[in-house]
Amino acid sequence: MTRENAKALLPTIEAYANGETIQFLARGKDIWEDLDHPSFLAGENYRIKPKPREWWIVGDTHFRNVHQVMGWSANHNGAEIFHVIEAP
């Protein structure tokens, strides 16, 4: 491993030490996989698992009927407000 490789991996290794989940992208695949015990080999693709994104969507009853909404909703001045969290 070169010093440049070590510098590039350092934030990921620190995140792993702090309890974050590390993911690996195998060559020829397009799906990131969670790792229980990453080896941090030079030249491999590692990343810190992204946190799920969240949105607030303002819609009406038509929105609820057209889209399968999973999450929290409230009614405000005749419009529904939906809190949507991305599935991991």
C-alpha distance (Angstrom), angle and dihedral (degrees) to the residues before:
residue distance angle dihedral
M1 . . .
T2 3.77 . .
R3 3.78 124.8 .
E4 3.80 88.4 -110.3
N5 3.82 90.6 55.4
A6 3.80 90.0 48.4
K7 3.82 91.3 51.0
A8 3.81 91.0 49.8
L9 3.83 92.9 49.2
L10 3.81 96.7 42.5
P11 3.86 97.5 88.5
T12 3.82 90.1 49.3
I13 3.81 92.7 48.1
E14 3.82 90.8 48.1
A15 3.80 90.4 50.2
Y16 3.82 89.9 51.0
A17 3.82 90.1 50.0
N18 3.83 88.2 51.9
G19 3.82 93.2 53.8
E20 3.81 102.1 -95.1
T21 3.81 119.6 142.2
I22 3.80 114.6 -109.9
Q23 3.79 122.0 -149.3
F24 3.80 131.3 -157.0
L25 3.81 128.9 -151.3
A26 3.79 109.8 -152.9
R27 3.78 118.0 -145.0
G28 3.78 111.5 -91.2
K29 3.81 93.8 16.6
D30 3.79 130.5 100.3
I31 3.81 99.7 -157.7
W32 3.79 122.9 91.0
E33 3.83 112.8 -136.4
D34 3.82 126.4 -154.2
L35 3.81 114.3 -118.4
D36 3.79 124.3 -149.7
H37 3.83 93.7 -167.4
P38 3.82 111.9 16.2
S39 3.80 116.4 -159.7
F40 3.84 95.0 -156.5
L41 3.80 95.4 -143.5
A42 3.79 115.9 -174.9
G43 3.78 114.2 -104.3
E44 3.80 95.1 25.8
N45 3.81 125.9 114.1
Y46 3.81 114.4 -109.9
R47 3.78 130.8 161.8
I48 3.78 141.3 170.4
K49 3.80 108.1 -100.6
P50 3.81 107.3 -104.2
K51 3.79 119.4 -119.3
P52 3.82 115.0 -114.7
R53 3.81 112.9 -93.0
E54 3.81 120.4 -122.6
W55 3.79 130.9 -149.9
W56 3.79 137.0 -172.9
I57 3.80 111.0 -146.9
V58 3.80 125.8 -171.0
G59 3.80 112.3 -150.6
D60 3.76 143.5 137.6
T61 3.79 135.6 -119.2
H62 3.82 88.7 -77.3
F63 3.83 88.8 60.0
R64 3.80 90.7 53.4
N65 3.82 91.7 47.4
V66 3.82 94.1 49.5
H67 3.83 98.8 41.4
Q68 3.77 128.3 47.9
V69 3.78 99.4 -123.3
M70 3.78 118.7 -161.1
G71 3.77 114.5 -177.3
W72 3.76 142.5 44.5
S73 3.81 123.9 -32.2
A74 3.80 137.2 -179.0
N75 3.77 135.5 -177.4
H76 3.80 118.0 -119.4
N77 3.82 122.1 175.2
G78 3.80 91.9 -25.3
A79 3.80 95.8 -48.7
E80 3.78 124.5 101.3
I81 3.79 117.7 -128.9
F82 3.79 114.6 -152.7
H83 3.79 126.2 -160.5
V84 3.81 107.2 -153.1
I85 3.82 125.7 -173.4
E86 3.80 121.1 -164.1
A87 3.79 114.7 -115.4
P88 3.82 113.2 -117.5
